[in-house]
Amino acid sequence: MTLSRRLYRTLLCLYPAEFRHEYGGEMETVFGDRLAAARGAAGRARVCLESLWDMARSAPAEHWDAVRGDVIHGVRSLGRSRSFTAAVAAALAAGIGVNTAVFSVVYAILLKPLPYPNPDRLALVTTHVPHRPLGASLGPDFASWKAQSRSLESAAAYSTSDRMLTGPGGPEPVNAAGVTSELLEILGVRPMMGRGFTETDMAPGAPATALISHAAWNSRFGGAPDVLDLSVHLDAEPLRIIGVLPPGFSFPGETEIWYANREDLAAQRSQGRITIVNVIGRLRPSVTQASAANELTAIARAGWNGPGVTPGYKEMVEGLRAEVTPLSEALTENARPLLLLLTGAVALVLAIACVNAANLLVARAATRRREIAVRLALGAGRSRLVRQTLTESLLLAGGAGVLGTALAFALLRWMVALGGAAFPRAAEIGVNGPALAFTAAVCGLTGMAFGLAPAFFVTRTRIQSALKDGARGGGDPAWPRLRSALVAAQLALALVLLVGAGLLLRSLNTLRQVNPGFDARNLLVAQVNLTDPAYETRERSFAFHQEALRRLRAVPGVVAVGVNRNLPIDTSFGNQMALMVEGHPYDPKLPLFGSRHVNADYFRALGIPVLAGRVFTEAEMKPDSKLVVVNATLARQYFTVEEAVGKRLKGLSDNAEWITIIGVIGDVKHRGLHAAPGPEIYQPYAAVPLPKAGYAVRTKGDPVAMIDSVRSAVRSVDASAGVHSFTTMDRRIYGTLDQRRFQTLALLTFAALAAGLAGVGVYGVVSYAVSQRHHEMGVRMALGAVPGDIVTLVMRGTLRMAAAGLVAGLAVSWLAGRAMSGLLFAVGPGDPLAIAGAAAMLLVVAAAGSFGPALRAARLDPVQTLRRE
């Protein structure tokens, strides 16, 4: 055989197998004849080129005809089994729909690039000090990095807070951010109107300026074109609006107003105070995060070891290092564990749906065993039947993908509505192009995955035995075992989700039972912002609060009122300070002391227990008070609770004065129910100006009914005071659990869906098994078996499948529990109650799925059954 003919035979593989089988030999003969009749090398070359061109035109057409035929046949075949088609499509649509919805969230938050130029070079720089949880940077470090770093092309600092904006429409709460001039330049954002910040705006003593968001411009200023140069107040500080930022920009978070940070951060090392800021930097091209972190660490350490640093600061920051994290990772750090949990959960749901579909397709293939044998006997190739089976699977997956996409839209609205606060880029979440591409890929992969089992069934079909046993539904005994194994796998996967949901539910329940350290019942809380600049002095702010407290106590139904800069359960560290304890050397490795400034009635208003000594009296509310109340954690860290009374504390500076402990109170969960309390001190609030304070009002009855009275009493002292953010302390605590509640509810939903799919799988397999054993059961009943015996027989087989699923699922569940340990509170991955509850629920699902078929089997008429057989 010539080389040309061997090459031609090889190229015939471009055609479908059936086409080659029928026409390949003839085509090869014709090619050989034409090649032999050709004259000279040029003639033979022309024949080869013409043959290649003919293949290039006809081979794709033949494949398309084959695919079209398979699709038409598949549609007709599925149309004849509408109940089967609907059951498989519904199961797959559920799995595909939840995966599409979760992928849409994951893509928007974790995968989609940030909407800024060269986002891969943006980084968040934080100062890490051993034993000092900051999560941000020290202001003096930022000043040093900005002036000396060669790794950073530019750097900016920002800090966020809830403030009161007073403009044309009166005082309103607003999300504000104090920023340096480089922030907009780093992010590549230009104002839509006006100008951005300059270095002149940042100079200490410069006129205060601000930028507003496009949303705030429309909602708070009515989109007025003359908003530029308008004077407003942010709390008590007057600002001049110099620009409006473009639509959609709100970094950081949901900021509405940005004001110039005019602090001299570089001088703070010698001033005895430090501002905590967030630092964002743009790395220079080719600079790695590791090399940048090394350089920034060296710069920061040199600054703290330089001249003029306040005594004690060098020891406080010992071991300091800078950490450089990609901005995209930093912004999604808190959401990442939740998203990974949801991704794993919906992947298990999809796996269960695929196993369910595979089981149903195997059962269907078994009922078509005789048909398959007839087609094989008539000359159909096994590869042709395998392709037909996979085509039907892909058609089912495609239809399920359409239904799943519709489900994803509804599920996505639910997820964003309930868990929007847990998603840092919630406005960008939606079913978009990448999500649809993901859905298409999932449809293709799942269609191939669950279609392999029936395809393998086709390859094992034996013509003679199938034709002989087809009428009675007999066949290879391996297939019932395969279907049982698939059901056990479904139950095992469902158990993993049920255990995970049980662990989160137990964790949430345990967290809700944590004692916050105070009595949250009948406690109304509100935020009070004083917008008059005069209240920046401690004398004026103290006078306002004293009068407001007097009028509030006179309101009928008010029992007591407490004032604190930051009320409990605000997730912040509050003000922190380094103090020396009398009789103990200063240890920089110990935590800083939280500092709270409160009124005399604060502890009674919140119901905080006094463990030793006493609390302040009204007469002790003085600016020069040298008295302090400490919490139990601080007392036990250095003394016992009883011994702490009478001991003294002082600051680290040489001119600091001693302050005396007069009482010890119980620990209060200021930073959330999950956070262990640190050492804290409470001082009279007369010592500092409080233009922004939290009020806690203890009432006799429903606190919500007191909102108008409380607002009127406070504003009767000064009508310009902003009184807002009213809520009950119970609701405040409840709100801190929103993210945990959402992740628990989401996993419970997916676990319930998985259990439902597993139950459908059990029902389908048991129903098919019972239909294949009608003859056996008729014989048993004819020989004296009662209906209860038949039900027990069917249920016993189901329990064997469930037991196998439990054994496999428990091992995987323990590993999954360890993987999600970061989301748990006071609950281990092997929590017996969660595991027992999940196992019991799974057994109920398995029993429910098999009870219907078992009951139908018990009602068989043995005479009619044996006659049919």
Secondary structure, DSSP 8 states (H G I E B T S, - for coil): --HHHHHHHHHGGGS-HHHIIIIIHHHHHHHHHHHHH--HHHHHHHHHHHHHHHHHHHHHHHHHHHHHHHHHHHHHHHHHTHHHHHHHHHHHHHHHHHHHHHHHHHIIIIIS--SSSSGGGEEEEEEEBTTB--SSEEHHHHHHHHHH-SSEEEEEEEEEEEEEEEETTEEEEEEEEEE-TTHHHHHT---SEE----HHHHSTTS--EEEE-HHHHHHHHTT-GGGTT-EEEETTEEEEEEEE--TT--TTTT--EEEE----GGGHHHHT---EEEEEEEE-TT--HHHHHHHHHHHHHHHHTSTT--TTHHHHTTT-EEEEEEHHHHHTTTTHHHHHHHHHHHHHHHHHHHHHHHHHHHHHHHHTHHHHHHHHHTT--HHHHHHHHHHHHHHHHHHHHHHHHHHHHHHHHHHHHHHGGG-TTGGG-S--HHHHHHHHHHHHHHHHHHHHHHHHHHHH--HHHHHHHGGGT---THHHHHHHHHHHHHHHHHHHHHHHHHHHHHHHHHHHTS--SS--TTEEEEEEE--SGGGGSHHHHHHHHHHHHHHHHTSTTEEEEEEESS-SS--S--EEE-EEETTS---TTS--EEEEEE-TTHHHHHT--EEEE----GGG--TT--EEEEEHHHHHHHS-HHHHTT-EEEESSTT---EEEEEEE----TT-TTS----EEEEEGGGS--SEEEEEEEESS-GGGGHHHHHHHHHTT-TT-EEEEEEEHHHHHHHTTHHHHHHHHHHHHHHHHHHHHHHHHHHHHHHHHHHHTHHHHHHHHHTT--HHHHHHHHHHHHHHHHHHHHHHHHHHHHHHHHHTGGG-SS--TT-HHHHHHHHHHHHHHHHHHHHHHHHHHHT--HHHHHHH-
